[in-house]
Amino acid sequence: MSIGEMLEQSAVLTLLGMCVVFSFLIILIGCMNALRAFVHAKGWDKEEKAESPVAPVASSAPAVDTNAIVAAIATALHEKEIQ
């Protein structure tokens, strides 16, 4: 088998492999679109808002002062730069 015949055979196999891959991708896209249409037709893509009959309970955790946290971090960084 000459180099030319081997290159020709490799080109044919490459094209065949690429065709198989792209065919599979096209089939996969078609299946995903069909699934999307099915889910939309069944109404499964809508979120239902469940209304709770009980009012939400306030959290017992204390409010966090974010300014104090930022100040503490800034102070720590400043002290680290000094040392």
DSSP file with accessible surface (Angstrom, degrees, kcal/mol):
  #  RESIDUE AA STRUCTURE BP1 BP2  ACC     N-H-->O    O-->H-N    N-H-->O    O-->H-N    TCO  KAPPA ALPHA  PHI   PSI    X-CA   Y-CA   Z-CA
    1    1 A M              0   0  153      0, 0.0     2,-0.1     0, 0.0     0, 0.0   0.000 360.0 360.0 360.0 126.4    0.0    0.0    0.0
    2    2 A S     >  -     0   0   66      1,-0.1     4,-2.2     4,-0.0     5,-0.2  -0.311 360.0-107.9 -84.1 169.1    1.5    3.3   -1.1
    3    3 A I  H  > S+     0   0  123      1,-0.2     4,-2.6     2,-0.2     5,-0.2   0.889 119.1  55.1 -64.4 -37.5    1.5    6.5    0.9
    4    4 A G  H  > S+     0   0   46      1,-0.2     4,-2.3     2,-0.2    -1,-0.2   0.913 108.6  47.3 -63.0 -42.3   -1.1    8.0   -1.5
    5    5 A E  H  > S+     0   0  104      2,-0.2     4,-2.5     1,-0.2    -1,-0.2   0.890 112.2  50.2 -66.7 -38.3   -3.5    5.2   -1.0
    6    6 A M  H  X S+     0   0   98     -4,-2.2     4,-2.5     2,-0.2    -2,-0.2   0.911 111.2  48.4 -67.0 -39.8   -3.0    5.4    2.8
    7    7 A L  H  X S+     0   0  110     -4,-2.6     4,-2.3     2,-0.2    -2,-0.2   0.904 112.0  49.8 -65.4 -39.9   -3.7    9.2    2.7
    8    8 A E  H  X S+     0   0  135     -4,-2.3     4,-2.2    -5,-0.2    -2,-0.2   0.933 112.4  47.0 -63.8 -44.2   -6.8    8.6    0.6
    9    9 A Q  H  X S+     0   0   99     -4,-2.5     4,-2.5     1,-0.2    -2,-0.2   0.905 111.9  50.3 -65.7 -39.3   -8.1    5.9    2.9
   10   10 A S  H  X S+     0   0   55     -4,-2.5     4,-2.4     2,-0.2    -1,-0.2   0.887 109.6  51.2 -67.4 -35.9   -7.4    8.1    6.0
   11   11 A A  H  X S+     0   0   49     -4,-2.3     4,-2.6     2,-0.2     5,-0.2   0.922 111.0  48.2 -65.8 -41.8   -9.3   11.0    4.4
   12   12 A V  H  X S+     0   0   87     -4,-2.2     4,-2.6     2,-0.2    -2,-0.2   0.932 113.3  47.3 -64.2 -43.6  -12.3    8.8    3.7
   13   13 A L  H  X S+     0   0  102     -4,-2.5     4,-2.6     2,-0.2    -1,-0.2   0.892 111.5  51.6 -65.7 -36.9  -12.3    7.5    7.2
   14   14 A T  H  X S+     0   0   84     -4,-2.4     4,-2.5     2,-0.2    -2,-0.2   0.940 112.1  45.3 -64.4 -47.1  -12.0   11.0    8.6
   15   15 A L  H  X S+     0   0  110     -4,-2.6     4,-2.4     2,-0.2    -2,-0.2   0.906 113.0  50.9 -63.9 -40.0  -14.9   12.2    6.6
   16   16 A L  H  X S+     0   0  104     -4,-2.6     4,-2.2    -5,-0.2    -2,-0.2   0.931 111.2  48.1 -63.1 -44.2  -17.0    9.2    7.5
   17   17 A G  H  X S+     0   0   36     -4,-2.6     4,-2.4     1,-0.2    -2,-0.2   0.914 111.4  49.9 -63.0 -41.8  -16.2    9.7   11.2
   18   18 A M  H  X S+     0   0   94     -4,-2.5     4,-2.7     1,-0.2     5,-0.3   0.902 109.6  51.7 -64.9 -38.7  -17.1   13.4   11.0
   19   19 A C  H  X S+     0   0   76     -4,-2.4     4,-2.3     2,-0.2    -1,-0.2   0.910 109.7  49.7 -64.2 -40.4  -20.4   12.5    9.3
   20   20 A V  H  X S+     0   0   92     -4,-2.2     4,-2.4     2,-0.2    -2,-0.2   0.937 112.5  47.2 -64.1 -44.4  -21.3   10.0   12.0
   21   21 A V  H  X S+     0   0   83     -4,-2.4     4,-2.4     1,-0.2    -2,-0.2   0.948 114.4  45.2 -64.0 -48.0  -20.5   12.6   14.7
   22   22 A F  H  X S+     0   0  117     -4,-2.7     4,-2.4     1,-0.2    -1,-0.2   0.875 111.2  54.1 -67.4 -33.2  -22.5   15.4   13.1
   23   23 A S  H  X S+     0   0   63     -4,-2.3     4,-2.5    -5,-0.3    -1,-0.2   0.936 109.3  48.1 -63.3 -45.0  -25.4   13.0   12.4
   24   24 A F  H  X S+     0   0  126     -4,-2.4     4,-2.7     1,-0.2    -2,-0.2   0.912 110.9  50.9 -61.4 -41.5  -25.5   12.0   16.0
   25   25 A L  H  X S+     0   0   74     -4,-2.4     4,-2.6     2,-0.2    -1,-0.2   0.906 110.0  49.5 -63.9 -39.7  -25.4   15.7   17.1
   26   26 A I  H  X S+     0   0  120     -4,-2.4     4,-2.3     2,-0.2    -2,-0.2   0.926 112.4  47.8 -65.3 -42.0  -28.3   16.6   14.8
   27   27 A I  H  X S+     0   0  110     -4,-2.5     4,-2.5     2,-0.2    -2,-0.2   0.921 111.7  50.9 -63.7 -41.7  -30.3   13.6   16.1
   28   28 A L  H  X S+     0   0   77     -4,-2.7     4,-2.4     2,-0.2    -2,-0.2   0.919 110.0  49.1 -63.1 -43.1  -29.5   14.7   19.7
   29   29 A I  H  X S+     0   0  104     -4,-2.6     4,-2.4     2,-0.2    -1,-0.2   0.917 110.9  51.0 -62.9 -42.2  -30.6   18.3   19.0
   30   30 A G  H  X S+     0   0   40     -4,-2.3     4,-2.3     1,-0.2    -2,-0.2   0.922 110.4  48.8 -61.5 -42.5  -33.8   17.0   17.4
   31   31 A C  H  X S+     0   0   76     -4,-2.5     4,-2.5     2,-0.2    -2,-0.2   0.903 110.8  50.4 -64.9 -39.8  -34.5   14.8   20.5
   32   32 A M  H  X S+     0   0  107     -4,-2.4     4,-2.4     2,-0.2    -1,-0.2   0.904 111.0  48.3 -66.7 -39.1  -33.9   17.7   22.9
   33   33 A N  H  X S+     0   0   81     -4,-2.4     4,-2.4     2,-0.2    -1,-0.2   0.898 111.6  50.2 -66.7 -38.5  -36.2   20.0   20.9
   34   34 A A  H  X S+     0   0   64     -4,-2.3     4,-2.4     2,-0.2    -2,-0.2   0.912 111.2  49.1 -64.9 -40.5  -38.9   17.3   20.9
   35   35 A L  H  X S+     0   0   96     -4,-2.5     4,-2.7     2,-0.2     5,-0.2   0.909 109.8  51.6 -64.6 -40.7  -38.5   16.9   24.7
   36   36 A R  H  X S+     0   0  160     -4,-2.4     4,-2.4     1,-0.2    -2,-0.2   0.934 111.3  47.2 -61.1 -44.0  -38.8   20.7   25.1
   37   37 A A  H  X S+     0   0   52     -4,-2.4     4,-2.5     2,-0.2    -2,-0.2   0.905 112.4  50.3 -65.1 -39.5  -42.0   20.7   23.1
   38   38 A F  H  X S+     0   0   99     -4,-2.4     4,-2.1     2,-0.2    -2,-0.2   0.936 112.0  46.3 -63.6 -46.5  -43.4   17.7   25.1
   39   39 A V  H  X>S+     0   0   40     -4,-2.7     5,-1.9     1,-0.2     4,-0.9   0.912 113.7  49.1 -64.3 -40.2  -42.6   19.4   28.5
   40   40 A H  H  <5S+     0   0  107     -4,-2.4     3,-0.4    -5,-0.2    -1,-0.2   0.907 110.3  50.9 -66.0 -40.0  -44.1   22.7   27.3
   41   41 A A  H  <5S+     0   0   87     -4,-2.5    -1,-0.2     1,-0.2    -2,-0.2   0.870 111.0  48.3 -66.1 -36.0  -47.3   20.9   26.1
   42   42 A K  H  <5S-     0   0  121     -4,-2.1    -1,-0.2    -5,-0.2    -2,-0.2   0.643 110.5-124.2 -77.0 -16.4  -47.7   19.1   29.4
   43   43 A G  T ><5S+     0   0   34     -4,-0.9     3,-0.9    -3,-0.4    -3,-0.2   0.704  70.5 132.0  81.4  18.1  -47.2   22.4   31.3
   44   44 A W  T 3 < +     0   0  169     -5,-1.9    -4,-0.2     1,-0.2    -5,-0.1   0.532  58.6  70.2 -80.1  -4.8  -44.3   21.0   33.4
   45   45 A D  T 3  S+     0   0   79     -6,-0.6     2,-0.4    -5,-0.1    -1,-0.2   0.455  78.7  93.7 -92.9   2.4  -42.1   24.1   32.6
   46   46 A K  S <  S-     0   0  131     -3,-0.9     2,-0.4    -6,-0.1     0, 0.0  -0.769  72.0-133.8 -97.7 136.3  -44.2   26.4   34.7
   47   47 A E        -     0   0  188     -2,-0.4     2,-0.5     2,-0.0    -2,-0.1  -0.738  16.3-142.3 -88.1 132.9  -43.3   27.1   38.3
   48   48 A E        -     0   0  184     -2,-0.4     2,-0.8     2,-0.0    -1,-0.0  -0.824   7.2-141.0 -96.0 131.0  -46.1   26.9   40.8
   49   49 A K        -     0   0  195     -2,-0.5     2,-0.6     2,-0.0    -2,-0.0  -0.803  14.3-151.7 -93.5 111.1  -46.1   29.4   43.6
   50   50 A A        -     0   0  102     -2,-0.8     2,-0.5     1,-0.0    -2,-0.0  -0.738   8.5-146.4 -83.8 120.1  -47.3   27.7   46.7
   51   51 A E        -     0   0  183     -2,-0.6    -2,-0.0     2,-0.0     3,-0.0  -0.771  10.3-139.1 -90.6 127.0  -48.9   30.2   49.0
   52   52 A S        -     0   0   90     -2,-0.5    -1,-0.0     1,-0.1    -2,-0.0  -0.687   2.7-149.8 -85.6 131.4  -48.4   29.4   52.7
   53   53 A P  S    S+     0   0  134      0, 0.0     2,-0.4     0, 0.0    -1,-0.1   0.725  81.7  74.0 -72.3 -17.9  -51.4   30.0   54.9
   54   54 A V  S    S-     0   0  103      1,-0.0    -2,-0.1     3,-0.0     3,-0.1  -0.796  89.9-117.9 -98.8 136.4  -49.0   30.8   57.8
   55   55 A A        -     0   0   76     -2,-0.4     2,-0.0     1,-0.1    -1,-0.0  -0.386  41.7 -94.2 -67.4 146.2  -47.3   34.1   57.9
   56   56 A P        -     0   0  128      0, 0.0     2,-0.4     0, 0.0    -1,-0.1  -0.363  39.7-122.6 -63.8 141.2  -43.5   33.9   57.8
   57   57 A V        -     0   0  135     -3,-0.1     2,-0.1     1,-0.1     3,-0.1  -0.676  25.4-114.1 -87.0 135.1  -41.8   33.9   61.2
   58   58 A A        -     0   0   89     -2,-0.4     2,-0.1     1,-0.1    -1,-0.1  -0.397  36.3-105.4 -67.7 143.7  -39.3   36.6   61.8
   59   59 A S        -     0   0   98      1,-0.1    -1,-0.1    -2,-0.1     0, 0.0  -0.438  16.4-148.4 -71.2 140.9  -35.7   35.3   62.3
   60   60 A S        +     0   0  126     -2,-0.1    -1,-0.1    -3,-0.1    -2,-0.1   0.480  66.0 109.7 -87.8  -2.1  -34.5   35.3   65.9
   61   61 A A  S    S-     0   0   65      1,-0.1     3,-0.1     3,-0.0    -2,-0.1  -0.488  77.7-108.3 -73.9 141.6  -30.9   36.0   64.7
   62   62 A P        -     0   0  115      0, 0.0     2,-0.1     0, 0.0    -1,-0.1  -0.331  39.3 -95.2 -68.7 152.6  -29.6   39.4   65.5
   63   63 A A        -     0   0  105      1,-0.1     2,-0.5     2,-0.0     0, 0.0  -0.423  39.1-126.2 -66.6 142.2  -29.1   41.9   62.6
   64   64 A V        -     0   0  106     -2,-0.1     2,-1.1    -3,-0.1     3,-0.1  -0.798   8.5-142.2 -96.4 128.8  -25.6   41.9   61.2
   65   65 A D     >  -     0   0  100     -2,-0.5     4,-1.5     1,-0.2     3,-0.3  -0.775  16.8-174.2 -89.3  99.5  -23.8   45.3   61.0
   66   66 A T  H  > S+     0   0   89     -2,-1.1     4,-2.5     1,-0.2     5,-0.2   0.823  80.4  60.6 -68.0 -29.3  -21.9   44.9   57.7
   67   67 A N  H  > S+     0   0  120      1,-0.2     4,-2.4     2,-0.2    -1,-0.2   0.893 104.2  50.1 -64.2 -37.5  -20.1   48.2   58.2
   68   68 A A  H  > S+     0   0   52     -3,-0.3     4,-2.3     2,-0.2    -1,-0.2   0.896 110.3  50.1 -67.8 -37.6  -18.6   46.9   61.4
   69   69 A I  H  X S+     0   0   85     -4,-1.5     4,-2.4     2,-0.2    -2,-0.2   0.939 111.6  47.7 -65.1 -45.1  -17.4   43.7   59.5
   70   70 A V  H  X S+     0   0   94     -4,-2.5     4,-2.6     1,-0.2    -2,-0.2   0.917 111.8  50.9 -62.7 -39.8  -15.9   45.8   56.7
   71   71 A A  H  X S+     0   0   53     -4,-2.4     4,-2.5     1,-0.2    -1,-0.2   0.908 109.6  50.1 -65.4 -39.4  -14.2   48.0   59.3
   72   72 A A  H  X S+     0   0   61     -4,-2.3     4,-2.3     2,-0.2    -1,-0.2   0.917 112.0  47.3 -66.4 -41.2  -12.7   45.0   61.1
   73   73 A I  H  X S+     0   0   98     -4,-2.4     4,-2.5     2,-0.2     5,-0.2   0.926 112.2  49.9 -65.1 -44.0  -11.4   43.5   57.9
   74   74 A A  H  X S+     0   0   55     -4,-2.6     4,-2.3     1,-0.2    -2,-0.2   0.906 111.3  49.5 -62.1 -40.4   -9.9   46.8   56.8
   75   75 A T  H  X S+     0   0   75     -4,-2.5     4,-2.7     2,-0.2     5,-0.2   0.922 110.5  49.7 -64.6 -43.1   -8.2   47.2   60.2
   76   76 A A  H  X S+     0   0   56     -4,-2.3     4,-2.0     1,-0.2    -2,-0.2   0.915 112.3  47.6 -63.0 -42.8   -6.8   43.7   60.1
   77   77 A L  H  X S+     0   0  100     -4,-2.5     4,-1.9     2,-0.2    -1,-0.2   0.896 111.6  50.7 -65.0 -40.0   -5.4   44.3   56.6
   78   78 A H  H  X S+     0   0  111     -4,-2.3     4,-1.5    -5,-0.2    -2,-0.2   0.916 110.6  48.4 -64.5 -43.0   -3.9   47.6   57.6
   79   79 A E  H  X S+     0   0  110     -4,-2.7     4,-1.6     1,-0.2    -1,-0.2   0.866 109.7  53.5 -65.6 -34.9   -2.2   46.1   60.7
   80   80 A K  H  < S+     0   0  158     -4,-2.0    -1,-0.2    -5,-0.2    -2,-0.2   0.887 107.1  51.3 -67.5 -35.9   -0.8   43.2   58.5
   81   81 A E  H  < S+     0   0  153     -4,-1.9    -1,-0.2     1,-0.2    -2,-0.2   0.847 107.4  53.9 -68.9 -32.8    0.7   45.8   56.1
   82   82 A I  H  <        0   0  120     -4,-1.5    -1,-0.2    -5,-0.1    -2,-0.2   0.897 360.0 360.0 -69.1 -39.6    2.4   47.6   59.0
   83   83 A Q     <        0   0  196     -4,-1.6    -3,-0.1     0, 0.0    -4,-0.0   0.278 360.0 360.0 -73.6 360.0    4.1   44.5   60.3
